[in-house]
Amino acid sequence: MESSGIQRLFYLGWTIIKLNSFFWIFAILGLGIFGIGPSLQSVNDLFFEYRMDYQELTLARMWQRFKINFKMSLADFYIFAAFWLVVGYNLYLALQMTGIIWLAIAFLLIFFLVLSVVAYDLVIVFRSQFQISRPNILKLAIISLFMHLGTLLRLVFGFVSLIVLTYFFKGLIVFATVSLWLIWGQVSTQKMRVMINDRLVTDE
């Protein structure tokens, strides 16, 4: 028997809450700075493999993925975190200044921050599907930002919308924000990933 629309909505809602809870549990277990990257990748892996089959989303599977992803995903996160730190500090300095030039610089830095968050999202999404080296996956993420404008706009729209929604409904960060961001990343890049997969198969 096919699931009704209400059932599918329930499955999606429970999947979002469950995955978001997994993220926070393992991020805390990793003391934050050691847990965020691996937790993000592991949550994304679980959704990529099981979608809305929430019964298959278990702590045991999350722990297994967390251990597998730990070193690789930690390094991915630190690469982008270092960039965010540098750009964020320069943004802070630019906001202390007055004048149209500094305002333009501030907007440019914000633009780079948003693009880097989207690029990191792409790295996470690509890692769940493609077995390629870090330099290549970083290059693939950056190239994808500019090759697929529609995908870029969807990802930016989703990220900005989640930030705004979470600002007004702060409880979302506990129950939904992180998992929604990752799920939106997978949904938005589906066609692009099919194209990339076809290209990789052809190259082999």
C-alpha positions as CSV (number, residue, x, y, z in Angstrom):
1,M,0.0,0.0,0.0
2,E,1.4,3.4,-1.0
3,S,1.9,6.0,1.7
4,S,-0.5,8.9,1.7
5,G,0.7,12.5,1.5
6,I,0.2,12.9,5.2
7,Q,2.3,9.8,6.0
8,R,5.1,11.0,3.7
9,L,5.0,14.3,5.5
10,F,5.2,12.6,8.8
11,Y,8.1,10.4,7.6
12,L,10.0,13.5,6.3
13,G,9.3,15.5,9.5
14,W,10.5,12.6,11.7
15,T,13.6,12.1,9.5
16,I,14.5,15.8,9.8
17,I,14.2,15.7,13.6
18,K,16.0,12.4,14.0
19,L,19.0,13.4,11.8
20,N,19.2,16.8,13.5
21,S,19.3,15.1,16.9
22,F,22.1,12.8,15.6
23,F,24.1,15.7,14.5
24,W,24.0,17.4,17.9
25,I,24.6,14.2,19.9
26,F,27.8,13.4,17.9
27,A,28.9,17.0,17.6
28,I,28.8,17.3,21.4
29,L,30.5,13.9,21.8
30,G,33.3,15.3,19.6
31,L,33.6,18.3,21.8
32,G,32.3,20.6,19.1
33,I,35.4,21.4,17.1
34,F,36.2,17.7,16.6
35,G,32.6,16.6,16.1
36,I,31.0,19.1,13.7
37,G,32.6,18.1,10.5
38,P,32.3,14.3,11.0
39,S,28.7,14.7,12.2
40,L,27.7,16.7,9.2
41,Q,29.2,14.2,6.8
42,S,27.7,11.2,8.7
43,V,24.2,12.7,8.8
44,N,24.4,13.4,5.0
45,D,25.6,9.9,4.4
46,L,22.6,8.4,6.3
47,F,20.1,10.5,4.3
48,F,21.8,9.7,1.0
49,E,21.6,6.0,1.7
50,Y,18.3,5.7,3.5
51,R,16.3,8.8,2.5
52,M,13.1,9.0,4.5
53,D,13.3,5.4,5.8
54,Y,13.5,6.7,9.3
55,Q,13.6,3.2,10.9
56,E,16.9,2.6,9.2
57,L,18.4,5.8,10.7
58,T,19.9,4.4,13.9
59,L,22.5,5.6,16.4
60,A,24.6,2.5,15.6
61,R,24.7,3.4,11.9
62,M,25.5,7.0,12.8
63,W,28.3,5.9,15.0
64,Q,29.7,3.6,12.3
65,R,29.7,6.5,9.7
66,F,31.1,8.9,12.3
67,K,34.1,6.7,12.9
68,I,34.7,6.2,9.1
69,N,34.4,9.9,8.4
70,F,36.2,11.3,11.3
71,K,39.7,12.1,9.9
72,M,38.6,12.9,6.4
73,S,35.6,15.1,7.4
74,L,37.5,16.8,10.2
75,A,40.2,18.0,7.7
76,D,37.4,19.1,5.3
77,F,35.8,21.2,8.0
78,Y,39.1,22.7,9.2
79,I,40.0,23.8,5.6
80,F,36.7,25.8,5.3
81,A,36.7,26.9,9.0
82,A,40.2,28.5,8.5
83,F,38.8,30.4,5.4
84,W,35.7,31.5,7.4
85,L,37.9,32.7,10.2
86,V,40.1,34.8,7.9
87,V,37.2,36.3,5.9
88,G,35.1,36.8,9.1
89,Y,37.9,38.7,10.8
90,N,38.3,40.9,7.7
91,L,34.5,41.4,7.6
92,Y,34.6,42.5,11.2
93,L,37.4,45.0,10.4
94,A,35.5,46.3,7.3
95,L,32.4,46.9,9.3
96,Q,34.3,49.1,11.7
97,M,35.2,51.5,8.9
98,T,33.0,54.1,7.3
99,G,32.7,55.0,3.6
100,I,31.2,53.4,0.5
101,I,34.4,51.5,-0.3
102,W,34.4,49.7,3.0
103,L,30.7,49.0,2.6
104,A,31.4,47.4,-0.8
105,I,34.2,45.4,0.7
106,A,31.9,44.2,3.4
107,F,29.3,43.0,0.9
108,L,32.0,41.3,-1.1
109,L,33.3,39.4,2.0
110,I,29.7,38.4,2.9
111,F,29.3,37.1,-0.7
112,F,32.5,35.0,-0.3
113,L,31.3,33.7,3.0
114,V,28.0,32.5,1.5
115,L,29.8,31.0,-1.5
116,S,32.2,29.1,0.8
117,V,29.3,27.7,2.9
118,V,27.7,26.5,-0.4
119,A,31.0,25.0,-1.5
120,Y,31.4,23.2,1.8
121,D,27.8,21.8,1.4
122,L,28.8,20.5,-2.0
123,V,31.9,18.8,-0.6
124,I,29.7,17.0,1.9
125,V,27.2,16.0,-0.7
126,F,29.8,14.8,-3.2
127,R,31.6,12.8,-0.5
128,S,28.5,10.7,0.1
129,Q,28.4,9.7,-3.6
130,F,31.9,9.9,-5.1
131,Q,35.1,8.3,-4.1
132,I,37.6,10.9,-5.2
133,S,40.6,12.6,-3.5
134,R,40.4,15.7,-1.4
135,P,42.0,18.0,-4.0
136,N,39.7,16.8,-6.7
137,I,36.6,17.0,-4.6
138,L,37.5,20.6,-3.6
139,K,38.1,21.5,-7.2
140,L,34.8,19.8,-8.2
141,A,32.9,21.8,-5.6
142,I,34.4,25.1,-6.7
143,I,33.8,24.4,-10.4
144,S,30.3,23.3,-9.7
145,L,29.6,26.7,-8.1
146,F,30.0,28.4,-11.5
147,M,29.0,25.7,-13.9
148,H,25.5,25.3,-12.6
149,L,24.0,28.7,-11.9
150,G,20.5,27.3,-11.2
151,T,21.9,24.9,-8.6
152,L,23.9,27.7,-7.0
153,L,20.9,29.9,-6.7
154,R,18.8,27.1,-5.2
155,L,21.5,26.4,-2.6
156,V,22.1,30.0,-1.7
157,F,18.3,30.6,-1.5
158,G,17.9,27.6,0.8
159,F,20.9,28.6,3.0
160,V,19.7,32.2,3.4
161,S,16.1,31.1,4.0
162,L,17.2,28.7,6.8
163,I,19.3,31.4,8.4
164,V,16.3,33.8,8.4
165,L,13.8,31.2,9.6
166,T,16.2,30.1,12.4
167,Y,16.6,33.7,13.4
168,F,12.9,34.1,13.9
169,F,12.3,30.5,15.2
170,K,15.3,29.7,17.2
171,G,14.1,26.3,18.3
172,L,14.7,25.1,14.7
173,I,18.4,24.9,15.3
174,V,17.8,22.1,17.8
175,F,15.2,20.2,15.8
176,A,15.7,20.9,12.1
177,T,18.1,23.6,10.8
178,V,21.2,21.4,10.2
179,S,19.4,18.4,8.7
180,L,17.2,20.7,6.5
181,W,20.4,22.3,5.2
182,L,21.9,19.0,4.3
183,I,18.7,17.6,2.8
184,W,18.2,20.7,0.7
185,G,21.8,20.3,-0.5
186,Q,21.1,16.8,-1.7
187,V,17.7,17.6,-3.3
188,S,19.1,20.7,-5.1
189,T,22.1,19.0,-6.5
190,Q,20.4,15.8,-7.7
191,K,20.5,16.6,-11.4
192,M,24.0,18.0,-11.2
193,R,25.2,14.8,-9.5
194,V,23.7,12.6,-12.2
195,M,25.6,14.6,-14.8
196,I,28.9,14.4,-12.8
197,N,28.4,10.7,-12.2
198,D,27.8,10.1,-16.0
199,R,31.0,12.0,-16.8
200,L,33.0,10.1,-14.2
201,V,31.7,6.8,-15.6
202,T,32.5,7.9,-19.2
203,D,36.1,8.9,-18.2
204,E,36.7,5.5,-16.7
